[in-house]
Amino acid sequence: MKRGTSLGLLVGGLMIASQSLAAPMIVVEARGAGLRPGMRLDSAATIDLKDGERVTLIGADGQAVTLRGTYAGVLSKSGGATQNPRLALAALISTRNDRASKVGSIRSGANAAQLPDPWLIDISRGGARYIREGQRPIWWRPDASGETKFAVYPIDRSWRADFVWQKGQAQMAAPDLAKLDGVKTFLIQVPGQDNAISLNVIPADVVDPLILSSWMLEKACVQQADAYFRQIQSEIDGQGAAPRPASSRSTAEIATPAPMVDAGKAPQ
């Protein structure tokens, strides 16, 4: 068997080593080393992290690896290759349960209502959420039995936008974030409470359900990850189609009603 060759190319502290058993890994979070979220790296590459530098990567099997400086060695000894889907899913669910236990079921959304789609943003509870790069958030509510008003603010409450859920309506496309001054954390006022929701972005070219669900778990977005787990399980059991790639979702499918905006405070 011909062995893979090594390339002596050093980029941002990363030594690329091409080997026959290597598999791609995706950077989820990075501090230093010239790395950024969404980058794809060879699992057999060696990396040199200085003190204070850190990187978290996810392999094709959905398992996350975090390396902290000082560190010099390969990114992943296991290679990060895809394994038996059932085993990969079981390992992710174990990680999910551990993460929910550490941050608490309320904060993580472990006991929240089931999302019908992983990319919906449940506004009935606060916390971190993930959206697809280049797509508008889709607000969602678990109880669509009645007409309900809700308001959206930035953290500094410098403006507000008012909306109305119509009876039977469970989903609503949010305004284009570019028109909201690039705000990524919102206060959503629903009857009886204000929920702080922070939006994190996953690159559009990351579409594998195992990787996406693992990425969501890194921010303890258990409610969204659980929706992916159900889709993956359904596919494994042959009970449904493969999870729909997030890049194929279109907010045009969900009408955006004109909000009642406080014209004196809303962004133009």
C-alpha positions as CSV (number, residue, x, y, z in Angstrom):
1,M,0.0,0.0,0.0
2,K,1.4,3.4,-0.9
3,R,1.7,5.7,2.0
4,G,0.6,9.2,1.9
5,T,3.2,11.9,1.6
6,S,3.7,14.9,3.9
7,L,3.8,18.5,2.7
8,G,6.1,20.9,4.6
9,L,3.7,23.8,4.3
10,L,3.2,26.0,7.4
11,V,0.1,28.2,7.3
12,G,-0.9,30.2,10.4
13,G,0.8,27.6,12.7
14,L,-0.8,24.7,10.8
15,M,1.4,22.0,9.2
16,I,-0.6,20.3,6.4
17,A,0.1,16.6,6.3
18,S,-1.7,14.6,3.6
19,Q,-2.3,11.0,4.7
20,S,-4.4,8.2,3.3
21,L,-6.5,7.9,6.5
22,A,-7.1,11.7,6.9
23,A,-10.6,13.2,6.9
24,P,-11.8,16.8,6.7
25,M,-12.7,18.6,9.9
26,I,-14.5,21.9,10.2
27,V,-13.4,24.7,12.6
28,V,-16.3,25.7,14.9
29,E,-14.5,28.2,17.1
30,A,-10.9,29.5,17.1
31,R,-8.7,31.9,19.0
32,G,-5.4,32.6,17.2
33,A,-3.4,30.3,14.9
34,G,-4.8,32.1,11.9
35,L,-8.0,29.9,12.0
36,R,-11.6,31.0,11.7
37,P,-15.0,29.2,11.9
38,G,-16.0,27.3,8.8
39,M,-12.5,26.5,7.7
40,R,-11.9,22.9,6.6
41,L,-8.7,21.2,7.7
42,D,-7.2,17.8,7.2
43,S,-7.5,15.7,10.4
44,A,-4.0,14.5,9.9
45,A,-2.6,18.0,9.9
46,T,-0.3,19.0,12.7
47,I,-0.9,22.3,14.6
48,D,1.2,24.4,16.8
49,L,-0.9,26.4,19.3
50,K,0.8,29.0,21.5
51,D,-0.3,29.7,25.0
52,G,-3.8,31.2,25.1
53,E,-4.7,29.9,21.6
54,R,-7.5,27.5,21.1
55,V,-9.5,25.7,18.4
56,T,-12.6,23.5,18.4
57,L,-13.2,21.3,15.3
58,I,-15.9,18.8,14.3
59,G,-15.2,15.7,12.2
60,A,-17.5,13.9,9.8
61,D,-18.7,11.7,12.6
62,G,-20.0,14.8,14.5
63,Q,-17.6,14.5,17.3
64,A,-16.0,17.8,18.5
65,V,-12.3,18.1,19.4
66,T,-11.0,21.1,21.4
67,L,-7.2,21.8,21.4
68,R,-5.6,24.4,23.7
69,G,-2.2,25.9,23.6
70,T,0.4,25.2,24.3
71,Y,0.0,22.3,22.0
72,A,1.9,20.8,19.1
73,G,0.5,17.7,17.3
74,V,-2.1,16.3,15.0
75,L,-5.6,17.7,15.0
76,S,-7.3,14.3,15.6
77,K,-5.7,11.0,16.2
78,S,-9.0,9.2,15.3
79,G,-9.2,10.9,11.9
80,G,-12.7,12.2,12.4
81,A,-14.1,9.9,9.7
82,T,-17.7,9.0,9.4
83,Q,-18.6,5.9,11.3
84,N,-21.8,3.8,11.6
85,P,-24.6,6.4,11.6
86,R,-26.4,4.8,14.6
87,L,-23.2,4.9,16.7
88,A,-22.5,8.5,15.6
89,L,-26.0,9.5,16.6
90,A,-25.8,7.7,19.9
91,A,-22.5,9.4,20.7
92,L,-24.0,12.8,19.9
93,I,-27.1,12.2,22.0
94,S,-24.8,11.3,24.9
95,T,-22.9,14.6,24.4
96,R,-26.3,16.4,24.3
97,N,-27.4,14.9,27.6
98,D,-24.1,15.9,29.2
99,R,-24.2,19.4,27.8
100,A,-27.8,19.9,29.0
101,S,-26.9,18.6,32.5
102,K,-24.0,21.1,32.7
103,V,-25.9,24.3,31.6
104,G,-29.3,23.3,32.8
105,S,-32.4,22.1,31.0
106,I,-34.0,25.6,30.9
107,R,-31.0,27.4,29.5
108,S,-30.2,24.7,26.9
109,G,-33.8,24.1,25.9
110,A,-33.5,20.4,26.6
111,N,-37.1,20.4,27.9
112,A,-38.5,22.9,25.3
113,A,-41.2,22.2,22.8
114,Q,-40.1,20.2,19.8
115,L,-39.2,22.2,16.8
116,P,-40.7,21.0,13.5
117,D,-37.5,22.3,11.7
118,P,-34.0,22.7,13.2
119,W,-33.7,26.2,11.9
120,L,-36.7,27.7,13.5
121,I,-36.2,30.3,16.3
122,D,-38.4,29.6,19.3
123,I,-39.3,33.1,20.7
124,S,-41.1,31.7,23.7
125,R,-37.8,31.2,25.5
126,G,-34.4,33.0,25.7
127,G,-31.0,31.7,24.9
128,A,-28.5,31.2,22.0
129,R,-29.8,30.1,18.6
130,Y,-28.2,29.3,15.3
131,I,-29.2,30.6,11.9
132,R,-27.9,29.8,8.4
133,E,-25.5,32.3,6.9
134,G,-27.3,34.6,4.4
135,Q,-30.8,33.7,5.6
136,R,-33.2,35.6,7.7
137,P,-34.4,34.1,11.0
138,I,-37.8,32.4,11.1
139,W,-39.6,33.1,14.4
140,W,-41.6,30.2,15.7
141,R,-44.1,29.7,18.6
142,P,-45.1,26.4,20.1
143,D,-48.7,27.5,20.7
144,A,-50.5,29.0,17.7
145,S,-54.0,28.7,19.1
146,G,-54.7,32.4,19.3
147,E,-53.8,35.9,18.1
148,T,-50.9,37.3,20.1
149,K,-48.8,40.4,19.9
150,F,-45.0,40.5,20.4
151,A,-42.3,43.1,20.2
152,V,-38.6,43.0,19.2
153,Y,-35.9,45.3,20.6
154,P,-32.2,45.5,20.5
155,I,-30.4,45.2,23.9
156,D,-30.2,49.0,24.3
157,R,-33.9,49.3,23.4
158,S,-33.0,52.1,20.9
159,W,-35.9,51.0,18.6
160,R,-38.7,48.5,18.6
161,A,-40.8,46.6,16.1
162,D,-44.2,45.2,16.9
163,F,-45.7,42.1,15.3
164,V,-48.9,40.2,15.6
165,W,-49.3,36.4,15.4
166,Q,-52.5,35.6,13.6
167,K,-54.6,32.7,15.0
168,G,-53.1,29.4,13.6
169,Q,-49.8,31.1,12.6
170,A,-46.7,29.4,14.0
171,Q,-43.9,30.7,11.8
172,M,-42.9,34.2,10.7
173,A,-39.9,35.4,8.7
174,A,-38.0,38.1,10.7
175,P,-37.0,41.3,9.1
176,D,-33.7,41.3,7.2
177,L,-31.0,41.6,9.8
178,A,-29.2,44.1,7.6
179,K,-32.1,46.5,8.2
180,L,-31.8,46.1,11.9
181,D,-28.4,47.7,12.2
182,G,-26.7,44.3,12.2
183,V,-28.1,43.4,15.6
184,K,-27.4,39.8,16.6
185,T,-29.0,39.8,20.1
186,F,-32.6,40.7,20.6
187,L,-35.1,41.2,23.4
188,I,-38.4,39.6,22.3
189,Q,-41.3,40.7,24.5
190,V,-44.0,38.1,24.6
191,P,-46.9,38.2,27.0
192,G,-45.6,38.1,30.5
193,Q,-41.8,38.1,29.8
194,D,-38.9,39.4,27.9
195,N,-36.7,36.8,26.2
196,A,-33.1,37.6,25.2
197,I,-32.2,35.7,22.1
198,S,-28.7,35.8,20.6
199,L,-28.2,34.6,17.0
200,N,-25.1,32.8,15.9
201,V,-24.3,32.1,12.3
202,I,-23.2,28.8,10.7
203,P,-21.6,29.0,7.2
204,A,-23.9,28.2,4.3
205,D,-21.6,25.5,2.9
206,V,-21.9,23.3,6.1
207,V,-24.8,21.0,5.4
208,D,-24.1,17.6,7.0
209,P,-26.7,17.0,9.7
210,L,-24.2,15.3,12.1
211,I,-21.8,18.2,11.9
212,L,-24.6,20.8,12.1
213,S,-26.2,19.2,15.2
214,S,-22.8,18.9,16.9
215,W,-22.1,22.6,16.1
216,M,-25.4,23.6,17.7
217,L,-24.5,21.6,20.8
218,E,-21.3,23.7,21.2
219,K,-23.5,26.7,22.1
220,A,-25.9,24.5,24.0
221,C,-28.6,24.9,21.4
222,V,-30.1,21.6,22.5
223,Q,-33.6,22.4,21.2
224,Q,-32.3,22.9,17.6
225,A,-29.9,19.9,17.8
226,D,-32.8,17.7,19.0
227,A,-34.7,18.6,15.9
228,Y,-31.8,17.4,13.8
229,F,-31.5,14.2,15.9
230,R,-35.1,13.3,15.1
231,Q,-34.5,13.8,11.4
232,I,-31.3,11.8,11.5
233,Q,-33.0,9.0,13.4
234,S,-36.0,9.0,11.0
235,E,-33.6,8.7,8.0
236,I,-31.7,5.8,9.7
237,D,-34.9,4.0,10.4
238,G,-36.1,4.6,6.8
239,Q,-39.2,6.4,8.0
240,G,-38.5,9.7,6.2
241,A,-36.4,11.5,3.8
242,A,-32.9,12.9,4.5
243,P,-32.8,16.1,6.5
244,R,-33.4,19.0,4.1
245,P,-30.1,20.8,3.6
246,A,-30.4,24.2,5.3
247,S,-29.0,25.9,2.2
248,S,-32.2,25.0,0.3
249,R,-34.6,26.6,2.8
250,S,-36.2,29.8,1.5
251,T,-37.8,32.4,3.7
252,A,-39.9,33.3,0.7
253,E,-42.0,30.2,1.6
254,I,-43.1,32.0,4.8
255,A,-44.8,35.3,4.3
256,T,-43.5,38.2,6.4
257,P,-46.4,40.3,7.6
258,A,-45.7,44.1,7.7
259,P,-44.7,44.9,11.3
260,M,-46.2,47.7,13.3
261,V,-43.1,49.8,13.7
262,D,-42.4,52.6,16.1
263,A,-41.3,55.0,13.3
264,G,-39.6,57.3,15.8
265,K,-37.2,54.6,17.0
266,A,-37.0,52.0,14.3
267,P,-34.0,51.8,11.9
268,Q,-34.6,53.2,8.4
